[in-house]
Amino acid sequence: PTPVVSAGSSTSFCSGDSVILTATGGVSYQWLRNDTVINGATDSVLIVSTAANWSVIATNSFGCSDTSNVIATTVNPLPTPVVSAGSSTTFCFGDSVVLTASSGVSYQWLRNDSLVIGATDSVLTVSTAANWSVIATNSFGCSDTSNILATTVNPLPTPSITAGSSTSFCAGDSVILTATGGVSYQWLRNDSLVIGATD
């Protein structure tokens, strides 16, 4: 026989992927991995997901056998992307946090597992509450998804000041101002802090 082994796709692939090898030229086959017989691998098709040199012994209808060409497979590693935050991921409405991704040569950010269109830098500034992650691609073209960072946005208070009596009064008199809407306070006079005025 004149056995030939061919690959259904690239023989260089990412970890977790595979390639289909097909043998022709015989009526029965025995696959070899690095010149060693693979027990039970006797079909004309073999799915491989590891790096090795693959060949086949084909037998024809006359009972004659020969060994095919060798196809080498290469398995490229996945990236191990990590997303980290430059400050607290819990912040007040109107603030933000800077997220940074590592371990890739290109990136695609995700918000709640959905693509963020145009967010392809290694750094992303976020100001909303969501679950953030990134798909990183390495120099081999292999991709994987990072850890998830959850951001929490806390609401601002709605402070209010009320006067206990008229705000127009005679010299020597006074008015009591009362603040509500918070759990702690700092009074201002003409937009400047009033030192110690925290009731």
C-alpha positions in Angstrom: 0.0 0.0 0.0 1.0 3.7 -0.3 -0.6 5.1 2.9 -0.9 8.9 3.3 -1.9 10.8 6.4 -3.4 14.2 6.0 -4.7 16.8 8.5 -8.2 18.3 8.3 -6.9 21.6 9.7 -3.7 23.3 11.0 -1.4 20.9 12.9 -0.4 23.8 15.2 -3.3 24.6 17.5 -4.1 25.9 20.9 -4.3 23.8 24.1 -7.8 22.3 24.4 -8.2 22.2 20.6 -7.6 19.2 18.3 -7.0 18.2 14.7 -8.5 15.4 12.7 -6.0 13.1 10.9 -7.1 10.9 8.1 -5.3 7.9 6.6 -5.8 6.6 3.1 -4.3 3.9 1.0 -5.2 0.8 2.9 -8.1 -1.4 4.0 -7.0 -1.5 7.6 -4.9 0.8 9.7 -2.8 1.0 12.9 -1.9 4.4 14.2 1.4 5.3 15.7 2.4 8.1 18.1 6.1 8.8 18.1 6.6 5.4 16.3 4.8 3.6 19.1 1.5 1.7 18.5 -1.6 3.3 19.9 -3.7 0.5 21.2 -7.2 0.5 19.7 -6.5 3.2 17.2 -7.4 1.3 14.0 -9.8 3.5 12.2 -8.9 5.6 9.2 -9.6 8.7 11.2 -7.9 9.8 14.4 -8.6 13.0 16.5 -5.5 14.2 18.3 -5.1 17.0 20.9 -1.5 16.5 21.9 1.9 17.3 20.5 3.5 14.3 18.8 4.7 12.7 15.5 1.8 10.8 14.0 1.8 8.1 11.3 -0.1 5.0 10.4 0.7 1.5 9.3 -1.7 0.6 6.4 -2.5 -2.9 5.2 -4.0 -3.5 1.8 -6.2 -6.3 0.5 -3.2 -8.5 -0.2 -2.1 -8.4 3.5 0.9 -6.2 2.7 1.7 -3.3 5.0 3.7 -0.1 4.9 4.1 3.0 7.0 2.8 6.4 6.0 4.4 9.8 6.1 4.7 11.5 9.5 2.6 14.5 10.6 3.9 16.5 13.5 1.4 18.4 15.8 2.3 21.4 17.9 0.1 22.5 20.9 0.5 26.1 21.8 -0.2 27.3 25.4 -3.2 29.4 26.3 -2.6 32.8 28.0 -3.4 33.2 31.7 -5.0 36.6 31.7 -5.5 38.4 35.0 -7.6 41.5 35.7 -6.6 43.7 38.6 -8.1 47.0 40.0 -6.0 50.1 40.6 -8.2 51.1 43.6 -11.3 49.9 45.4 -14.0 48.3 43.2 -16.7 49.7 45.5 -17.0 53.5 44.9 -19.5 56.3 44.9 -21.6 57.4 42.0 -19.6 59.6 39.7 -16.3 58.0 40.6 -14.5 55.2 38.7 -11.8 52.5 39.0 -9.1 51.6 36.5 -8.9 47.9 35.5 -5.7 46.5 34.0 -5.4 43.2 32.1 -2.2 41.3 31.7 -0.8 38.2 29.9 -1.8 38.9 26.4 -0.8 40.8 23.3 -4.3 41.8 22.5 -7.5 42.1 24.6 -11.3 42.3 24.4 -13.1 43.5 27.5 -16.4 41.9 28.6 -19.2 43.5 30.7 -21.5 40.9 32.3 -20.1 38.4 29.7 -21.0 40.7 26.8 -18.4 42.3 24.5 -17.7 46.0 25.2 -17.4 47.3 21.7 -14.1 49.1 21.1 -12.6 48.2 24.5 -9.5 46.5 23.3 -6.7 48.2 25.4 -5.1 46.5 28.3 -6.5 49.3 30.6 -10.2 50.1 31.1 -11.7 52.8 33.2 -15.2 51.8 34.5 -17.8 53.9 36.4 -20.7 51.5 36.4 -21.7 48.4 38.5 -21.0 45.2 36.6 -18.9 42.0 36.3 -15.8 42.8 34.3 -13.5 40.3 32.6 -11.2 40.2 29.5 -10.4 37.8 26.7 -6.7 37.9 26.2 -4.9 36.6 23.1 -1.2 35.7 23.1 1.4 35.7 20.4 0.4 32.2 19.3 -3.1 33.4 18.6 -4.5 31.4 21.5 -7.2 33.1 23.7 -8.6 32.6 27.2 -10.8 34.5 29.6 -9.6 36.1 32.8 -11.0 36.2 36.3 -14.0 38.4 37.0 -13.9 41.6 38.9 -17.2 43.0 40.2 -17.7 46.7 40.7 -20.3 48.2 43.1 -21.5 51.8 42.7 -22.9 53.3 45.9 -25.5 56.1 45.6 -24.7 59.7 46.7 -26.6 61.1 49.6 -29.3 63.8 49.0 -28.4 66.4 51.7 -30.8 69.1 52.6 -30.5 72.2 54.9 -33.5 73.7 56.6 -33.7 76.8 58.8 -35.5 76.7 62.2 -36.5 80.3 61.8 -36.1 83.3 59.5 -32.7 83.5 57.8 -32.9 87.3 57.9 -32.3 88.4 61.5 -31.0 91.3 63.6 -27.4 91.6 64.7 -26.9 89.6 67.8 -29.6 87.1 66.9 -29.1 83.7 65.2 -30.8 80.9 63.3 -30.5 77.2 63.7 -29.7 75.3 60.5 -30.3 71.6 60.4 -28.8 69.2 57.8 -30.4 65.8 56.8 -29.6 63.1 54.3 -26.3 61.8 55.7 -24.7 59.9 58.6 -21.9 62.5 59.0 -21.6 66.1 58.1 -19.1 68.9 57.4 -20.4 72.4 57.3 -19.2 75.1 54.7 -19.3 78.9 55.0 -19.1 80.5 51.6 -17.8 77.2 50.2 -15.0 77.0 52.8 -14.8 74.4 55.5 -16.0 75.4 59.0 -13.4 73.7 61.2 -15.1 71.5 63.8 -18.6 72.0 62.4 -19.5 68.3 61.9 -22.9 68.0 63.7 
